[in-house]
Amino acid sequence: MASPYSLLFGLSLLLLGAGAAVSRRLQVREATTFWQLANLFMHGNPVKALRFLIQFNWAGDELAMMHATERLGEAHNLLTSQELIAALGDPAFNVRYEAIHAIARLPAEPELTRALLEVMATGETELSIAAARALGKMGDPAAVPALRQTLATASSRMLAANSGRALGLLGDVESIPALLERLEQETNPHLQGAYASALGRLQATAALEPIWRVLDSTAEPTLRAELALALARMVGDERYFLQQWRQGRRDVGQLRPLLAEIATGEDVRAAIARGCLARLGEEPTAELIALSRQVVRG
């Protein structure tokens, strides 16, 4: 015997389907479409976003505005997007800076991408650099053309390097030649590290020798680790390299004979194995051991 609620349940499904069909045919005259409005409640935490919006609108001095702007990004919800775009024009530098970082934590949205591109184009170096990083983190491929242009023409070497990092995060393989050129021309090891990191993400095997040269020229542990990570990305899962590096294991064990066997090949893994063998020495550093283990693991 059918449940007395079966008819009610079936009717609710019918009404739900009819509502969805009607909503698709709605004629939109406002700037925000029905589906854009619905999308506001489908990502992140809309309740938290509303709470943070209240705090933002009640903030008085610069310090309160800084904290309120920072928190708008914590909700990961597009309900806060208009307030964050407005905050990009705040008189206080620190509020504008926090707005850029908060926008980077939101889902990719054309209006937000355009706002960050405008900041990057202002030439206000520190904010432009932050905007370039945010564009890479947000992941909108629409930012690629402007980032390529900035990489090629920026007078600020720091801005160019961070545009390169962003292009690496966005997976723009077409920028590899420009990144290689910048890496070869750059003299600051930290900016070289930025280009190396981007090229490693893009698995640009043509960058092997330049990256090894930078690694050989610096003794700074953090920079060496970043360069080794760039190489590790070309041969396998970077998580294994990071796990080995964080454990700080210094035992070489059977690494040398295993590397020697791999080094006889002709692929990128063999090339990196040869580089590791040439540099392990008697007291190998943590990043070289982690990279060697990554090469052996494949």
N, C-alpha and C positions, 0 to 999 in steps of 0.2 A: 504494500500500500504506500502511495506517495506521501511524503511528509507534508504537513500543512504549510510549511515554509518554502516548499519547492517553487510554488507559483511566485511568491514574493521575491525569492532569489533570482529566478529567471527574469522577472520584470526589471529588477535592479540592473542586471547585466545588459538587458535590452536598452534601458535608459542611458547607461554608461556609454554603450556603443553609439547611440544616437547623438549624445552630447559631444563625443569625440569627432563624429562626422560633421556636425554642425560647426564646431569650433574651427575646423580646417577651412570652412567656406566663409568665415567672417571677413567682411570687408574692413580693412584697417585704415583709419584716417590719421591716427596719432603716430608719433615717432616710435613708440614702443609697441611691437606686435604682441598678440596674445601669447605666442610661444616664447617670446623673449621674456614676457612677464612670468610665465610659468617656470622658465629656466632659473629665475631668481631664487626659487625655493627648492631647486633640485641639486644644488651644489653647496658643500660646506654646511654651516650651521646658521640658518636664517634667524633663529631666536637669539643666538649670541650676537649676530650682526645688528639686530634691532637694539639690543641692550647697549652695544658699543656706540651706535649712532646717537643714542640719547646722551651718553657720556661725552661724545665728541661735540655735540651742539651746546652742552653746558660748560665746556672747557673755557677758562678765562685767559690765564697768562700763557706765555710761550711754553713753559715746562709742562703744564697741563695739556696743552694742545699737542706737544710732542708725544706724550704717553697715549693720549686718546687716538692720535693718528696711527701710531704703531699698532694699537690694539685692533683697529679696523681691519688690518690684514689677517689677524688671528682667526677670524670667522671663516676665511676662505670662501666668502659669499659675495656675489655681485651686487647685493643691495647697498653695499658701501661704495660702489664705484664712483658715483657722482660727487660724493663728499671728498673722496681721495683725489679726483681730478681737480676739484676746486682747491684742495690743499696744495697742489703743485704751484699755485700762484700766491701762496701765503707770503706776507711780508717777512716772516721769520725763516731764515735759511734752514734751521734745524727741522722745522715743520715740513718744508719742501723735501728735505732729505729723507725723513721718515715716510713721507707719502710715497716716494719712489720705491722704497723697500716693501711697503705694505702692498702696493700694486703688484709687485713681483710674486706675491703669495696668492693672488687671485687667479681664477681660471682665465685662459686667454680670451680676450674680447676685443673686437676691432677698435672700439672707442678708447680703450685703455692703451692699446698698442700705439695708436695715433698720438695720444697724449705723451707717452714716453719718447716717441720719435721727435716730437717738438722740443722736449727738454734736451735730448741728445744734440739737437741741431743748434741750441742756443749759444754754444761756445763757452758757457760757464763751466769750466773744466771739471770741478769736483762733482757737480750734479750730472753733467753729461756722462762721466765715467760710470756713476751709479745707474743712470738710465740704460746705458749699454749692457751692463751686467743684468739688470732687471729684464731686459728684452730677451736675453738668452735664457734666463731662468723661467720666464713665463711660457716660452716655447711656441710663439706664434710665428709661422714661416713668413707671414706678410712683412716681418721686420727685416728679412734677409737683404733685399736690395739696398736699403738705407745703411745697414751695417757694412755691407761690401764697400759702399761709397766712402763711409767713414774710415774703414781700414785703409783704403787707397789714398785718401786725401787729407786726413786729419793732421793738423800741425802739431797737436799734442801726441807725443809718443805713447803716453799712458792711455789716452782715449783710443788710439789705434789698437793697442795691445788688448784692451778689454773688449773692443769690438771683435777682435779675433777670437777671444774666449767665447763670446756669445755665438759666433758663427760655428764654432766647434760644438757647442751645446745644441744648436739647431740642426746639426748634421749636414751642413752645406759643403758637400765635397767639391763643388765648383770653385770654392774659394781657396783650395789647396795651393795652387801656384802663387797667389798673392801672399798667403801665409808663409810659404817657404821663402819668398823674396824678403819679407819683413824679418824673418828669423835670421837670414844671412846678413842683412844690413844692420840689425840691432846690435848695440854694444853693451847695453845694460843687461846683466845676467837674469834679473828678475823679469824683465820684459821678454827676454828670450824664453824664459820658462813659460810665460803666457802663451806664446806662439807654439812652443813645443807641446804644451798641454792640449791645445786645440788640434794640432796635427795628429797627436796620439789618439784623440777621440775619433778623428776622421780616418784613422788607420792608414795614414799617408806614409807608405814605406820609403818614399824618396827622402823623408826627413830623418832616416836612421842615423846617417853620419853626422849631420849638423847637431842632432840631439846628443849624440855621444860626445861631440866636441865641447858642447856647453857643460855636460856633466863632468868631463875631465878637467874643466877649467875652474870649477868651483868646489869649495870645501864646506859650504853651508849645508847642514844636514837636511833642512826642510826643502830647500831648492833641489838638492840631489834626489830626495824622495819623490818630488813632483816629476822630475825628469824621468826617473826610473818607472814611475807609474805610467807616463806617456808611452814608454817602450812596452810595458807590460800589456797595455791595451791592444797592442798590435798582435799579440800571440795568444790571448785567452781572456778568461773572465777576470776583470780587475778585482773582483771581490776576494779572490784567492790571494792575489798579491797583497792587498790591504790587510788581510788576516795574518799573513806571514810577517809583514812589516810591523804590525801592532804587537805581535807576540815577541818581537825582538830576538828571534832565534839567531844565534851566532855560529852554530855548528854547521860546518860545510858537508861533513859526512861523505856520501857518495856522489855529491854534486858534480865534481870535476870530471870523472869518467863518463857520467851520463851526458853532461854538456858536450864533451868531446865527441861522443857518438852522434849527437844531434847536429853538431857543427859541420859534419861532412855533407849536409844537404845543401840545397840551393835556394830554399825559400826564406821568408822573413824570419821565421823561427830559428833557422840555422844561422842567419846573419847576427841575430841578437845573442845566440849562444856563443858565437865566436867573440863578440864584444865582451860578454861576461867573463869568459875564460881569460881574456887578456887583462882583465882588471881585478879579478878576485884577490890575488896576492896572498900574503901570509896572514894579514889581519883584515879580511873583507868587511865592508860596512854593511849595516842592516839592509839598506835599500838594494844593494847588489845581491845579497843572499836571497832576499825576497824575489827579486827579478829572476834570478837563476832558478829558483824553485818554480816560478811561474812558467819559465821556458821548458823545464823538465816535465811539468804537468801538462803543458800544451793547452 
